[in-house]
Amino acid sequence: MYIFSTIKETSDYLSRKKGQGLRIGFVPTMGALHEGHLSLMRRAKEENDLLAVSIFVNPIQFNNAQDLEKYPRDLAKDRALLEQVGCDVLFAPDADEMYPEPETTVYDFGPLEQVMEGASRKGHFNGVAVVVYKLFEIIEPDRAYFGEKDFQQLAIIKELVRKYKLPVEIVPCPIVREKDGLAMSSRNERLMENERKIAPKISQILKEAKTKTEELNPAELKIWVTEQFEKEPQFRLDYFEIADDTYLQTVENWNKNTGTMGFVAVFLGNVRLIDNIRFI
């Protein structure tokens, strides 16, 4: 595995490989790798000639300085996991390398960025778009792999690629869960022992909500889900939304011709967790 920390050496190396006709599969991460990340990497490795991974905790996508400070970092552990999945290139820059000058780029994703995570975390998706665009320029991947747990982020990146005609195929990958149903996330490491025990309740509530779509309309189901979280004093619900799976706008009726999903963000102690489920 080649490990690079500068843009130039990464770009030079991968450009040579592309010149040789090799296809590059790319998985961007912020480190603290877990099985969810590794599943993306195995697929990228299988479907391409080279697997490139980035590890960069992107400061401009955090609207909470404390959240940025507490984000788990263990590069040595991450490198060992990357070796296991056969990563070919690791790009691990620091913030000065990625942002030598203050970043002023502003993207407009319209209504797509104004709901859910966009409403709760102002500026978050602009920071995501800035770093993903930069990484695509550096890596020049043929395919890039993203998990569906961060479904709104995935939708934003698809729109970024469409809007700017970027020459990369975006490959969505299913949520990977722990045996008890909790969606895998780097943030899970920050849960206290008692919090970790009740965290699977998030996915359990979503699964039960899916069984109620025949008897409740979306507005009624939203009330029911909210009540379930209110029964658990350790949870603090940020939002639960029922929306279409393309523009992520709230739906008022079940329409079997339109993909419809439920999206949740909830605080458990000081840790904010997200999850989603497909209803239709």
SEVEXDREN-757721 format. One record per residue: x, y, z of N, C-alpha, C, O in turn; residue number from 1; residue in one letter. Coordinates in steps of 0.02 Angstrom, whole numbers. Example, Ala and Ser with C-alpha at 12.3 -4.5 7.8 and 13.67 -1.06 7.14 Angstrom:
<nodes>
      nc1      nc2      nc3     cac1     cac2     cac3      cc1      cc2      cc3      oc1      oc2      oc3     k   r
      660     -284      390      615     -225      390      660     -165      390      712     -166      423     1   A
      642     -112      354      684      -53      357      645        2      394      670       57      402     2   S
</nodes>
This chain:
<nodes>
      nc1      nc2      nc3     cac1     cac2     cac3      cc1      cc2      cc3      oc1      oc2      oc3     k   r
       42      -60        0        0        0        0       44       62        0       88       70       43     1   M
       32      106      -48       67      170      -50       30      220       -7      -32      225      -11     2   Y
       66      257       34       36      306       78       64      375       61      124      386       64     3   I
       19      420       42       39      487       22        4      538       68      -52      528       90     4   F
       39      593       80       10      646      121        3      712       82      -26      760      108     5   S
       30      714       21       24      775      -18      -19      763      -80      -23      707     -107     6   T
      -50      817     -103      -93      813     -162      -52      794     -223      -73      753     -264     7   I
        8      825     -230       47      815     -291       69      742     -299       60      713     -353     8   K
       96      712     -246      120      644     -253       63      595     -265       70      546     -301     9   E
        5      609     -234      -53      566     -244      -78      571     -316      -89      521     -350    10   T
      -86      633     -339     -111      645     -407      -63      618     -460      -84      587     -509    11   S
        2      629     -449       52      606     -498       50      530     -504       51      502     -559    12   D
       47      496     -446       48      423     -447      -14      395     -481       -9      351     -524    13   Y
      -73      420     -462     -135      393     -489     -144      412     -562     -174      375     -601    14   L
     -120      470     -581     -124      490     -652      -84      441     -696     -105      423     -750    15   S
      -26      420     -670       15      371     -708      -24      305     -715      -23      274     -769    16   R
      -56      285     -662      -94      222     -664     -153      227     -713     -167      179     -749    17   K
     -187      284     -713     -242      293     -760     -215      294     -832     -248      270     -878    18   K
     -155      321     -841     -124      321     -907     -108      252     -932     -103      240     -992    19   G
     -101      205     -885      -89      135     -903     -154       97     -915     -154       37     -928    20   Q
     -210      133     -911     -275      102     -924     -308       70     -864     -357       34     -871    21   G
     -281       82     -803     -310       52     -743     -369       93     -718     -368      155     -720    22   L
     -420       59     -694     -480       92     -668     -473       98     -592     -452       52     -558    23   R
     -492      157     -567     -483      172     -496     -550      174     -460     -596      210     -480    24   I
     -556      134     -407     -613      138     -362     -593      176     -300     -539      164     -272    25   G
     -635      223     -277     -616      269     -224     -667      268     -168     -727      269     -179    26   F
     -641      265     -106     -683      270      -46     -657      326       -2     -605      317       30    27   V
     -691      384       -1     -670      438       43     -695      426      114     -753      408      124    28   P
     -651      436      164     -672      426      234     -641      480      278     -598      518      257    29   T
     -665      481      340     -634      524      391     -598      480      443     -585      502      499    30   M
     -582      418      423     -547      373      469     -594      342      519     -655      339      508    31   G
     -565      318      576     -604      280      626     -642      225      589     -703      217      598    32   A
     -606      187      549     -637      139      503     -672       82      540     -649       60      593    33   L
     -727       59      512     -764        3      538     -788      -39      480     -773      -25      422    34   H
     -826      -92      495     -847     -139      443     -888     -106      388     -886     -128      331    35   E
     -925      -53      405     -962      -17      354     -915       10      300     -928        3      241    36   G
     -861       43      322     -812       68      274     -780       11      235     -772       14      174    37   H
     -762      -42      271     -725      -97      240     -767     -132      187     -741     -156      137    38   L
     -834     -134      197     -877     -165      147     -876     -124       82     -878     -153       28    39   S
     -874      -58       88     -867      -15       29     -802      -29       -7     -799      -34      -69    40   L
     -749      -37       32     -683      -47        3     -677     -114      -32     -647     -119      -86    41   M
     -706     -165       -3     -703     -231      -35     -739     -229     -102     -715     -258     -151    42   R
     -795     -195     -103     -832     -190     -167     -792     -150     -218     -788     -169     -276    43   R
     -763      -95     -196     -722      -53     -241     -662      -92     -267     -644      -86     -326    44   A
     -632     -132     -225     -574     -173     -244     -595     -224     -297     -558     -238     -345    45   K
     -654     -253     -286     -679     -305     -330     -697     -278     -399     -689     -313     -450    46   E
     -723     -216     -401     -750     -189     -463     -701     -145     -502     -719     -119     -555    47   E
     -641     -136     -476     -592      -92     -508     -522     -123     -505     -512     -174     -472    48   N
     -475      -92     -540     -406     -117     -539     -367      -94     -478     -324     -130     -453    49   D
     -383      -33     -455     -348       -5     -397     -399       21     -347     -450       49     -365    50   L
     -383       12     -283     -424       40     -230     -387       98     -198     -332       89     -170    51   L
     -415      158     -202     -388      217     -168     -435      237     -112     -496      238     -121    52   A
     -406      254      -55     -444      275        4     -414      340       30     -353      347       31    53   V
     -456      386       50     -432      446       84     -454      444      157     -509      421      173    54   S
     -410      468      200     -427      479      270     -413      553      285     -355      574      286    55   I
     -466      590      296     -459      661      310     -519      685      350     -576      684      325    56   F
     -507      706      411     -561      734      452     -570      806      430     -531      850      447    57   V
     -622      816      391     -633      879      356     -662      933      402     -721      930      420    58   N
     -622      982      423     -646     1030      473     -704     1073      450     -744     1094      491    59   P
     -709     1086      385     -760     1134      363     -830     1103      357     -878     1139      340    60   I
     -837     1038      370     -904     1010      369     -932     1001      440     -987      975      448    61   Q
     -894     1023      490     -917     1020      559     -944     1090      579     -907     1139      575    62   F
    -1006     1093      599    -1032     1156      623    -1027     1161      699    -1048     1210      730    63   N
     -998     1109      730     -989     1105      802     -916     1091      816     -892     1036      802    64   N
     -880     1139      844     -807     1132      856     -793     1074      903     -742     1040      896    65   A
     -837     1063      951     -827     1009     1000     -833      941      965     -797      894      982    66   Q
     -880      937      918     -889      875      880     -826      859      840     -805      801      836    67   D
     -797      910      809     -735      901      772     -679      878      817     -641      832      800    68   L
     -673      909      875     -619      892      922     -625      820      947     -575      786      956    69   E
     -687      797      957     -698      730      985     -700      675      933     -703      616      950    70   K
     -698      694      868     -703      643      817     -645      593      825     -587      614      829    71   Y
     -659      527      828     -606      478      842     -554      475      786     -571      477      727    72   P
     -490      471      806     -435      467      757     -386      414      781     -362      417      837    73   R
     -370      367      738     -321      315      752     -292      291      686     -313      239      660    74   D
     -244      328      659     -218      314      592     -183      246      590     -187      211      539    75   L
     -148      228      643     -113      163      643     -162      105      637     -150       58      598    76   A
     -216      108      674     -268       56      671     -300       55      601     -311        2      572    77   K
     -314      115      575     -345      120      509     -299       91      455     -322       55      410    78   D
     -235      105      460     -187       79      410     -186        2      410     -182      -29      358    79   R
     -189      -27      470     -190     -100      475     -252     -130      441     -248     -181      407    80   A
     -309      -98      451     -370     -121      419     -367     -113      343     -390     -156      306    81   L
     -337      -59      320     -330      -48      248     -285     -101      216     -298     -124      161    82   L
     -234     -120      252     -190     -174      227     -230     -238      219     -221     -275      170    83   E
     -275     -251      266     -315     -313      264     -361     -316      203     -372     -370      176    84   Q
     -388     -259      183     -434     -260      125     -397     -250       59     -429     -248        6    85   V
     -331     -244       62     -293     -238        0     -295     -169      -31     -294     -163      -92    86   G
     -298     -117       11     -296      -49      -15     -230      -37      -52     -177      -56      -28    87   C
     -234       -5     -110     -174        8     -150     -144       76     -134      -83       84     -133    88   D
     -187      126     -123     -163      194     -110     -203      226      -54     -265      226      -56    89   V
     -168      252       -4     -199      290       49     -176      363       43     -116      377       43    90   L
     -223      408       38     -210      479       38     -231      506      105     -290      506      121    91   F
     -183      530      146     -197      552      214     -166      621      225     -114      627      257    92   A
     -198      673      198     -171      741      205     -190      773      271     -232      746      308    93   P
     -159      830      287     -182      869      343     -223      929      316     -228      938      255    94   D
     -250      968      361     -294     1022      340     -257     1076      300     -285     1105      254    95   A
     -194     1088      317     -156     1139      280     -144     1117      208     -141     1159      163    96   D
     -136     1052      198     -126     1027      130     -189     1035       88     -187     1054       29    97   E
     -246     1020      118     -309     1025       82     -333     1096       74     -364     1114       24    98   M
     -320     1138      124     -344     1207      123     -288     1255      138     -286     1285      193    99   Y
     -241     1265       91     -186     1312      103     -210     1384      110     -176     1425      140   100   P
     -268     1398       81     -300     1463       88     -370     1453      116     -399     1399      108   101   E
     -398     1504      149     -467     1498      174     -514     1478      117     -511     1507       63   102   P
     -557     1430      131     -603     1405       79     -664     1449       74     -699     1461      124   103   E
     -678     1474       14     -735     1520        4     -787     1493      -45     -836     1528      -58   104   T
     -776     1433      -71     -824     1406     -120     -892     1395      -88     -898     1368      -33   105   T
     -944     1416     -123    -1012     1406      -99    -1052     1370     -153    -1057     1393     -210   106   V
    -1081     1313     -135    -1123     1275     -180    -1196     1287     -163    -1213     1304     -106   107   Y
    -1238     1278     -212    -1310     1285     -202    -1345     1222     -225    -1347     1207     -285   108   D
    -1372     1185     -178    -1408     1123     -194    -1483     1131     -184    -1520     1082     -185   109   F
    -1505     1193     -176    -1577     1206     -172    -1610     1170     -114    -1580     1162      -61   110   G
    -1673     1149     -124    -1711     1117      -69    -1678     1054      -41    -1690     1036       17   111   P
    -1636     1022      -81    -1603      960      -60    -1561      970        3    -1555      924       44   112   L
    -1531     1029       11    -1487     1041       67    -1522     1080      124    -1490     1097      174   113   E
    -1586     1094      115    -1620     1136      164    -1661     1096      214    -1691     1125      259   114   Q
    -1662     1030      207    -1702      988      251    -1656      943      293    -1597      936      278   115   V
    -1684      914      345    -1651      864      387    -1581      885      408    -1573      933      446   116   M
    -1529      849      384    -1461      865      405    -1442      936      386    -1407      970      424   117   E
    -1466      959      328    -1451     1027      307    -1481     1079      353    -1450     1131      366   118   G
    -1541     1065      377    -1574     1112      423    -1542     1110      492    -1536     1162      525   119   A
    -1521     1051      514    -1493     1043      581    -1419     1063      585    -1395     1083      638   120   S
    -1384     1057      529    -1311     1069      529    -1294     1119      474    -1273     1099      420   121   R
    -1304     1183      488    -1294     1235      438    -1222     1233      411    -1174     1231      449   122   K
    -1216     1234      345    -1151     1235      313    -1119     1167      304    -1068     1160      271   123   G
    -1150     1116      334    -1121     1049      332    -1111     1024      261    -1057     1001      243   124   H
    -1164     1028      221    -1160      999      154    -1115     1040      107    -1087     1013       60   125   F
    -1109     1104      120    -1061     1143       80     -991     1117       93     -950     1110       47   126   N
     -976     1104      157     -911     1076      175     -899     1008      144     -844      992      122   127   G
     -951      967      143     -947      901      111     -933      908       37     -888      875       10   128   V
     -971      952        4     -963      960      -69     -893      987      -86     -863      965     -135   129   A
     -869     1033      -46     -802     1061      -59     -749     1007      -57     -707     1002     -102   130   V
     -750      966       -4     -697      916        3     -705      860      -48     -655      836      -74   131   V
     -766      840      -63     -776      786     -111     -754      808     -181     -722      770     -217   132   V
     -771      869     -200     -749      895     -265     -673      896     -269     -644      875     -319   133   Y
     -640      919     -216     -567      921     -214     -538      850     -220     -491      838     -257   134   K
     -566      804     -182     -541      735     -183     -551      703     -252     -507      666     -275   135   L
     -607      717     -284     -617      690     -352     -565      718     -400     -541      683     -444   136   F
     -548      782     -392     -496      811     -435     -428      779     -423     -390      769     -471   137   E
     -413      763     -361     -348      734     -344     -343      661     -365     -294      641     -396   138   I
     -394      622     -348     -393      549     -359     -412      532     -431     -386      483     -458   139   I
     -457      570     -461     -485      555     -527     -512      484     -532     -492      445     -576   140   E
     -557      466     -486     -582      398     -486     -631      384     -543     -664      430     -568   141   P
     -634      321     -563     -686      301     -610     -752      290     -574     -805      306     -599   142   D
     -746      262     -513     -805      251     -471     -789      273     -399     -732      266     -376   143   R
     -839      300     -365     -832      318     -295     -889      287     -256     -946      286     -280   144   A
     -875      261     -197     -922      220     -159     -942      255      -95     -900      278      -56   145   Y
    -1008      259      -83    -1035      293      -25    -1089      250        7    -1128      217      -28   146   F
    -1092      250       73    -1143      212      109    -1209      247      112    -1212      309      115   147   G
    -1263      208      112    -1330      237      113    -1352      259      183    -1406      289      190   148   E
    -1312      246      234    -1330      273      300    -1333      349      298    -1378      380      325   149   K
    -1284      379      264    -1283      451      253    -1319      466      188    -1289      489      139   150   D
    -1384      452      187    -1422      453      124    -1426      523       94    -1422      531       34   151   F
    -1434      573      137    -1438      641      111    -1371      664       83    -1368      698       32   152   Q
    -1318      645      116    -1251      659       90    -1242      627       21    -1215      659      -25   153   Q
    -1264      565       14    -1260      530      -49    -1299      568     -103    -1276      575     -160   154   L
    -1359      592      -86    -1399      630     -134    -1365      695     -154    -1367      714     -212   155   A
    -1333      728     -107    -1296      790     -121    -1238      776     -169    -1227      814     -216   156   I
    -1202      722     -157    -1145      705     -199    -1167      686     -270    -1135      704     -319   157   I
    -1222      650     -275    -1250      635     -341    -1267      699     -378    -1254      705     -438   158   K
    -1296      747     -342    -1314      811     -374    -1252      850     -393    -1250      883     -445   159   E
    -1200      847     -351    -1136      880     -367    -1108      854     -432    -1086      892     -475   160   L
    -1108      788     -439    -1082      756     -499    -1124      774     -560    -1097      788     -614   161   V
    -1190      773     -551    -1234      791     -607    -1226      863     -628    -1219      879     -687   162   R
    -1225      907     -579    -1224      979     -592    -1160     1001     -626    -1161     1044     -671   163   K
    -1104      971     -605    -1039      992     -632    -1010      942     -682     -952      947     -702   164   Y
    -1052      893     -701    -1033      844     -752     -965      812     -737     -921      808     -780   165   K
     -957      791     -674     -895      760     -654     -891      689     -681     -940      652     -679   166   L
     -833      668     -707     -826      603     -739     -815      546     -690     -764      511     -693   167   P
     -863      536     -646     -857      482     -596     -926      451     -586     -976      486     -584   168   V
     -927      385     -579     -989      349     -564     -996      343     -488     -951      319     -455   169   E
    -1053      366     -462    -1066      360     -390    -1101      294     -376    -1154      280     -406   170   I
    -1073      254     -332    -1100      188     -317    -1127      187     -246    -1088      188     -198   171   V
    -1194      185     -237    -1223      181     -170    -1216      110     -143    -1222       61     -180   172   P
    -1204      104      -78    -1196       38      -46    -1241       35       16    -1247       84       53   173   C
    -1272      -24       27    -1320      -31       83    -1289      -17      151    -1229      -25      161   174   P
    -1332        2      198    -1311       12      268    -1285      -54      296    -1315     -107      284   175   I
    -1230      -51      332    -1203     -110      367    -1220     -101      441    -1207      -48      470   176   V
    -1247     -152      472    -1271     -147      540    -1234     -196      587    -1209     -248      565   177   R
    -1232     -177      650    -1209     -224      701    -1260     -280      708    -1315     -275      681   178   E
    -1242     -333      742    -1288     -390      750    -1353     -370      783    -1405     -400      771   179   K
    -1350     -319      826    -1411     -298      861    -1450     -245      822    -1500     -218      847   180   D
    -1429     -230      760    -1466     -185      717    -1441     -114      714    -1462      -76      669   181   G
    -1397      -93      759    -1372      -25      759    -1331      -13      695    -1286      -51      679   182   L
    -1347       41      660    -1309       59      600    -1237       74      619    -1224      113      665   183   A
    -1189       44      584    -1119       55      600    -1100      128      587    -1118      156      535   184   M
    -1064      157      634    -1043      227      629     -982      237      672     -975      207      726   185   S
     -937      280      650     -879      297      691     -900      329      757     -865      323      807   186   S
     -958      361      756     -982      394      817    -1003      344      871    -1007      361      930   187   R
    -1016      281      852    -1036      231      901     -982      221      954     -997      202     1011   188   N
     -919      234      936     -864      226      983     -870      273     1043     -843      260     1096   189   E
     -907      327     1033     -913      377     1086     -970      363     1135     -978      399     1184   190   R
    -1010      313     1121    -1066      296     1164    -1042      266     1230     -996      224     1230   191   L
    -1072      287     1286    -1059      255     1350    -1089      185     1348    -1132      170     1307   192   M
    -1068      142     1394    -1090       72     1393    -1166       66     1398    -1196       27     1362   193   E
    -1196      105     1442    -1270      101     1449    -1305      129     1388    -1359      107     1370   194   N
    -1275      179     1355    -1304      208     1295    -1300      158     1237    -1347      152     1198   195   E
    -1244      124     1233    -1236       75     1179    -1289       19     1183    -1310       -8     1133   196   R
    -1309        3     1244    -1359      -50     1254    -1427      -31     1226    -1464      -74     1201   197   K
    -1445       33     1231    -1511       52     1206    -1510       81     1135    -1562       93     1106   198   I
    -1450       92     1108    -1445      121     1041    -1481       81      987    -1509      111      941   199   A
    -1483       14      991    -1519      -25      939    -1594       -8      936    -1627      -26      887   200   P
    -1620       25      988    -1690       44      988    -1706       89      928    -1763       91      906   201   K
    -1656      125      903    -1667      170      846    -1692      130      786    -1744      146      757   202   I
    -1654       78      768    -1674       38      710    -1737       -2      724    -1776      -16      678   203   S
    -1747      -22      787    -1807      -60      804    -1870      -17      794    -1921      -41      769   204   Q
    -1866       46      814    -1923       91      805    -1937      101      730    -1995      102      709   205   I
    -1884      109      691    -1893      118      619    -1925       56      587    -1970       62      545   206   L
    -1903       -3      607    -1930      -65      579    -2004      -72      597    -2045      -93      556   207   K
    -2021      -55      660    -2090      -60      681    -2133       -9      643    -2190      -22      627   208   E
    -2104       50      631    -2140      102      594    -2159       78      524    -2213       94      499   209   A
    -2114       39      494    -2128       14      426    -2190      -30      425    -2226      -32      376   210   K
    -2202      -66      479    -2260     -111      482    -2326      -72      489    -2379     -101      481   211   T
    -2321       -8      504    -2382       32      517    -2402       75      458    -2449      115      464   212   K
    -2368       68      401    -2384      111      344    -2453       95      314    -2481      136      278   213   T
    -2480       35      328    -2546       18      302    -2601       52      342    -2655       66      315   214   E
    -2588       66      405    -2641       94      448    -2633      168      463    -2681      201      482   215   E
    -2573      195      455    -2560      265      471    -2536      302      409    -2497      276      369   216   L
    -2559      364      400    -2531      405      346    -2465      434      370    -2448      428      428   217   N
    -2426      466      325    -2360      491      345    -2361      537      406    -2318      531      450   218   P
    -2409      583      409    -2412      630      466    -2426      592      531    -2396      608      583   219   A
    -2471      543      528    -2487      504      588    -2427      461      609    -2414      452      668   220   E
    -2392      434      560    -2334      392      575    -2278      433      606    -2242      410      650   221   L
    -2271      494      584    -2221      539      612    -2235      551      686    -2189      553      727   222   K
    -2298      561      703    -2318      570      773    -2303      507      813    -2277      511      869   223   I
    -2319      448      784    -2307      385      820    -2232      376      834    -2213      358      890   224   W
    -2190      388      785    -2118      379      794    -2092      428      847    -2053      409      891   225   V
    -2114      489      844    -2094      540      894    -2112      516      964    -2072      524     1011   226   T
    -2171      488      972    -2193      464     1038    -2149      406     1062    -2136      401     1122   227   E
    -2127      363     1017    -2085      306     1037    -2018      331     1065    -1993      303     1114   228   Q
    -1990      381     1034    -1926      408     1060    -1936      446     1125    -1892      446     1168   229   F
    -1994      477     1133    -2008      513     1195    -2015      466     1254    -2006      486     1312   230   E
    -2031      403     1240    -2037      353     1294    -1969      334     1322    -1965      306     1378   231   K
    -1916      347     1285    -1848      330     1307    -1813      394     1329    -1792      433     1287   232   E
    -1806      405     1395    -1779      469     1420    -1708      483     1398    -1687      541     1397   233   P
    -1670      432     1379    -1601      445     1359    -1596      471     1287    -1544      498     1267   234   Q
    -1650      464     1249    -1650      489     1181    -1676      561     1179    -1720      580     1218   235   F
    -1646      601     1134    -1674      667     1119    -1679      671     1043    -1628      676     1008   236   R
    -1740      669     1018    -1752      668      947    -1736      735      915    -1762      786      936   237   L
    -1693      735      865    -1679      795      826    -1733      803      772    -1765      854      767   238   D
    -1741      750      732    -1796      750      683    -1813      679      663    -1771      634      666   239   Y
    -1875      670      641    -1895      611      604    -1935      637      545    -1985      672      555   240   F
    -1915      620      484    -1949      645      425    -1965      586      378    -1928      538      374   241   E
    -2021      592      344    -2040      544      293    -2038      582      227    -2075      630      217   242   I
    -1994      560      182    -1981      600      122    -1970      555       61    -1957      495       68   243   A
    -1974      586        2    -1959      548      -59    -1884      534      -62    -1845      569      -30   244   D
    -1864      483     -100    -1795      461     -100    -1751      495     -153    -1694      476     -163   245   D
    -1779      546     -186    -1740      582     -237    -1723      653     -215    -1664      672     -213   246   T
    -1775      692     -198    -1764      762     -178    -1770      771     -102    -1757      826      -76   247   Y
    -1789      717      -67    -1793      716        6    -1842      767       35    -1830      796       88   248   L
    -1895      778       -2    -1947      824       21    -2003      785       55    -2019      729       35   249   Q
    -2033      815      106    -2085      782      145    -2143      759      102    -2166      795       57   250   T
    -2166      698      115    -2224      672       79    -2285      672      126    -2278      662      186   251   V
    -2343      683       97    -2405      686      136    -2447      623      128    -2491      610      169   252   E
    -2433      584       74    -2471      523       62    -2424      468       39    -2370      482       12   253   N
    -2444      406       49    -2405      350       23    -2420      343      -51    -2478      338      -72   254   W
    -2368      342      -91    -2375      335     -164    -2329      280     -187    -2268      286     -185   255   N
    -2360      224     -210    -2320      166     -228    -2277      177     -290    -2235      136     -306   256   K
    -2289      233     -324    -2249      249     -383    -2188      292     -366    -2147      308     -409   257   N
    -2183      311     -303    -2128      354     -281    -2092      322     -223    -2124      300     -175   258   T
    -2026      318     -226    -1987      291     -170    -1995      337     -109    -1986      397     -114   259   G
    -2011      307      -52    -2022      345        9    -1982      314       66    -1981      253       74   260   T
    -1949      358      105    -1906      334      158    -1919      372      223    -1946      428      222   261   M
    -1899      342      278    -1900      375      342    -1829      391      364    -1784      349      358   262   G
    -1818      451      389    -1752      474      408    -1754      499      480    -1799      536      499   263   F
    -1705      478      520    -1705      498      590    -1635      522      611    -1584      496      588   264   V
    -1634      572      655    -1573      593      689    -1591      600      762    -1641      633      780   265   A
    -1551      570      805    -1568      569      876    -1504      576      918    -1452      547      901   266   V
    -1509      614      972    -1453      618     1019    -1461      564     1071    -1515      554     1098   267   F
    -1407      529     1084    -1403      480     1138    -1345      503     1182    -1287      494     1165   268   L
    -1362      532     1239    -1310      567     1277    -1285      626     1236    -1325      667     1213   269   G
    -1220      629     1226    -1191      684     1187    -1177      664     1114    -1147      702     1076   270   N
    -1198      604     1096    -1182      577     1029    -1244      581      985    -1299      559     1004   271   V
    -1235      608      926    -1290      615      879    -1285      560      827    -1235      553      792   272   R
    -1338      520      821    -1339      462      776    -1394      472      724    -1446      500      738   273   L
    -1381      447      663    -1431      449      610    -1444      379      583    -1401      335      589   274   I
    -1502      370      554    -1520      307      523    -1577      320      474    -1606      375      474   275   D
    -1593      272      433    -1649      279      387    -1677      210      369    -1645      159      380   276   N
    -1737      211      341    -1768      149      320    -1812      163      259    -1841      217      253   277   I
    -1815      116      214    -1858      123      155    -1928       98      171    -1936       41      194   278   R
    -1978      140      160    -2048      120      169    -2077       93      104    -2112       42      103   279   F
    -2062      127       49    -2087      107      -17    -2028      108      -66    -2037       93     -125   280   I
</nodes>
